[in-house]
Amino acid sequence: MSIHVTQYRPAFFEGFENAEADISTASELLALPFIDDWIKGPLFERFCISHPYTEYPEYHNLIAECKDGTHWVVARLSGDPKEAFFKYFPKWVPKS
């Protein structure tokens, strides 16, 4: 199993190179430096995985949920089988 991870930054972030890696386990994902930075943050609560968007079915988003109720897309996951990560991270559901 090989999952390609691409760090996500909104389009208005200029001058940055998004990190990329090929991983095969959730432990490898959590060890990536840009992921580890989120874990060490004071507001970090947990990571969740989104279902793919209709227009981009090849991706799942890794979402950081924070203790203050905010959430941020941290990375895009592609490759097969991405769904294997659902057993390690809950499915993201928007809070109403």
N, C-alpha and C positions, 0 to 999 in steps of 0.2 A: 504494500500500500504506500503510495506516495502522494502527499498533499502539498501543493504549492501555496505558500503563504506570502501575501503582498501587504506590506504596511499600508494603511489607508490614511490619507490626509485630504481634506477638502481642496477643491481646485484653487481656492484663493491663497493657499500656502505656496509660495514661490521660492525657488532657490534651494529646495530640499530634495534629496534623493530618497525615495521610499525603499526601505529594507525589503529584501526578498529571501526566501529560504525554501528548501524542500525538506519536509519532515515526514515521519511515519508514525509518531506517537504523540499523545497529548502532553507527555513530559517534555518532549523536544519543543513543542509549541510554547509551553510555559517557560522554557529556558531561554527563548529568544530575548535578546536585550531589550528591544522595544516593548515586548509583552511584560517582561519582568519589571520595567519601569512603572507600568500601570499597577501591578500587584503591590509595589512598595508605596504607592500613593496613599495619602491619609484618608481619602474618601472612597477608595476602591472597596467594592463589596463582592462582586463575582463576575465571571464571564458567562455569556450566553451565546448561542448560535441561532442565527435567523434562518428562516426558510428562504429559498432563492426568490429573487424578484422575477416577475413575469418577463421583463425585458432582458434580464441577465440570468438565465437559468443555470449557467455553468458555475455560479458563485454562491457561496454562503458567506455571510458576514459574521465575524467575531465581534461581539458587542460587550463593552465594559459597562456594568451597571454600578452606579455610585450610591453611597449611603444617603446623599442628599436628594435622591430621586432622579438625577440626570442619567443619561446613557449616551455612549459614544461608540461609533463604529471604529474599531481599532485595526482590523485587518480583513482582507478578503481571502477566502479559502477556495481553491480550485483543485481539480483532480478527482480521482475516484479511490475509494468510496468516502466522500466527505461525510456521509451520513453516519459513519462509524464514530464520529466525534460527538454525536448526540448522546451517547451513553456516558460521556465524561462531563458534558456541559448541558445545562437545561436549554430547552427551546425558548427563545426570546419571545415574550408576549408584551405588547405595549400596555402600559398601565393607564387606566382610564381615570 
